[in-house]
Each structure stands twice: as structure tokens, then as C-alpha cells.
Amino acid sequence: MYNTINEILLVEDNKSDAILTIRALKKHNLANSLIHLVDG
């Protein structure tokens, strides 16, 4: 299996939704390269 790093750009203005999304991504080891923007 290949280990690739995918960049994720999360644009979410609701803090609670952002926290839940980031938590889920980390739980599945998908948040290696994550950028969170509050307003796009």
C-alpha cells in the first residue's frame, strides 16, 4: 500500500462543525495536512 499525503482544505465558518470534521479526519488518520479556513 502506498503512503500518500493528501492536502485537505476545510472551509467552515461554524466552529462546532469544523471541530467535528477535524476530529473525524484525525480519527481515521486523514488529517496529516489540513488547512482550516473560517471564511472562503
Protein Blocks (a to p, Z undefined) as FASTA:
>chain_A
ZZdddddddddfbfklmmmmmmmmmmnopambccddfbZZ
